[in-house]
Amino acid sequence: MKKIILTMAAVFAVSFANAQDSKGGSSDMKFGVKAGLNNSNYTGDADTDAATSFYIGGLVDFTISEKFHVQPELLYSVEGADSDSMSFLRIPIMAKYYVAEGFSLQAGPEFAFKIATENDITDEFTKSLDYGLGIGAGYELESGLFFDARYNLGLANISDVDGFDVGTSSIQVGLGYRF
């Protein structure tokens, strides 16, 4: 757990340091909000049907160069399956590469902390930390309004039961606004 927290702190520090220009001032940094739909399910040994829910949160977009940005986010996300869901505080750190004006491809690590479950059984038999990878694309209008889609693949076994492997997987579609 300490290694994950230290890694996250290092990524934020490097992102901030790289966002500084040679004159000591900040380069372009934009704050924003986003929300959308999740279609998620458990993977591995879980035999469940996908569920549709929501996510909401904020972000900071650091301009590293004209075509490359780093975007840490803090999201409240309800995920899981039709039969049972969990709420996470999800922290994606997305590297964004602009392939055309306003259109970016995105990828990066994600860390999630379980904050609530639908029932006591899920709470008792699942771990409180999930981590994985996110890949996606986004399109931003000049006004600051943006649209994005992302696939999140959980890499952690969130089951606390020996011999039972359960992960998370979700597709997110949403919109947001950068100030």
N, C-alpha and C positions, 0 to 999 in steps of 0.2 A: 504494500500500500504506500509506503514511504517513497519507493522508487517511482511509482506512478505520479504521485504528487510533485516530486522533484522534477520529473520529466516535463510535466505540464508547466511548472513554473519556469523551467529553462526555455521551453518553446515560446511562452509569452514574453520572456525577457529578450530573447533573440529577435522576435518579431518587432518588439518595440525599438530595440537598438537599430535594426535595419531600416526602420521607418524614419529615422533621423537623417536629415540631409547634411552635407558637409559644412554648412554654416551653423550647425548646432540647433536649428529650428526643426519643428516637426514637418514632415512631408504630409501629403494628403492623408487624412484619417477621417472616416465617416462612421457615424453611429447609425443604427437602424433597428427596426422591429420587423418581425415576420411571424406568420401563422399559416397553418394549412392542415391538410388531411394526412393521416398515417394509414396505411394498409399494412398490418403487421401480423406475424405469426411466430410461434416457437419452432425451432428446428431440432434436429437430432432425434432422440428417443420419444419426443412428445408427438402424439397423434392428435392434432388439433386443427380446427378450421380458422382461417384468417379472420381478423376483425378490423373494422374501420373506426378510427378515432381521430384525435386532433393533436397538434403541437402548437406552442406559442412561445415567443421569446425575443431576445435582443441579440445584437451583433455589433462588432467593430470591424471595419474594413480598412486595413493598412495597405497603402500603395507602396510597393517595393520598387516597381518600375512601371512603365506605361502598360506593359502586357501582363505583369505578374503582381498579384495581390495575395495577402494572407488575411483570412477572415475567421477569427475565433467567435464562437456563438455560445449562448447560454439559453437552453430550451427546456421548457416543461413539456414532457411528452408522455401520452398514455399509449402503451403498447401491450402486445400479448396476443391472445387468441379469443375466439368467440366465446369460449367457455370460462375464460379467466384473464384478467389484465393486471398490469402493473404500471405505476407512474414512476417516471424517471426524471431526474435532473440531468440532462444530456449536455456534454461540452464537446462539440465538434470543433476541430481546428483545420479549416479547409484552405488548401492552396488553390488559388484560382488563376487560370491562364486564359487570357482573352484572345480568342482565335479570330474574332471579327469585332467590329464596333458594337459594344454592348453585350456581346455573347461570350460567355466564359464556360470552360470545362473546369470541374472542381474535383478534388480528391484530398483525403486526409484522415487522420486518426480521430476516433471519438471515444470519449470516456463517459460513462453513465453511472449515476448513483441512484439506487432504488429508494424512493421516498414513501411509497404506499403500494398496497396490494388490494385486490378485490376481496380476498378472503384470508383467514388465518392460516390455512394450509399452505397457500402459496407463499405467504410471508415466512412461515417456519422452515420451508424446504427450499428456499432460493437464497442465493448469495446477494449481497448488497452492492456489488460492483460488476459492471459489464463494460467491455471495451470492444472496439471493432474498427472497421474501415467504412468510410462513406465515399461514394463516387456520384457525380451528377453533372448537371449543366444549369446555367441560369442566363436570363436575359434582362438587362436593365435599361429602362427608358431614361432619357435626359432629365425628366422630372424627378427621378429618384425612385419611382415605382419599379419593382422588379418581380420577376416570376422565376421559380426554380423547381427542379425535380431532382430527387436524390434516392439512391439505393443504399441502405445501411446494412452491413453484414456484421453481426456480432461474432467475435472470435472467442469469447470467454464461455466456459461452461458455467451457467448460472445456477445449475442444480446443486443443492447441498446434500444430495443423496448419493452414496457411493454406488458406482456402476451405472448411473443414470446420467446421460449427457443431454443437456438442453441448452440451446442458444437462442438468439433473437435475430430476426430479419424483418426489415420494413422498407416500404417504398413511401416516400414523402412527396407531396405536390403542394406548393404553397405560393404565397405572394407576400411582399413586404415593401417597406419604404426606407430609403436611406436619406438621412438629413444632410 
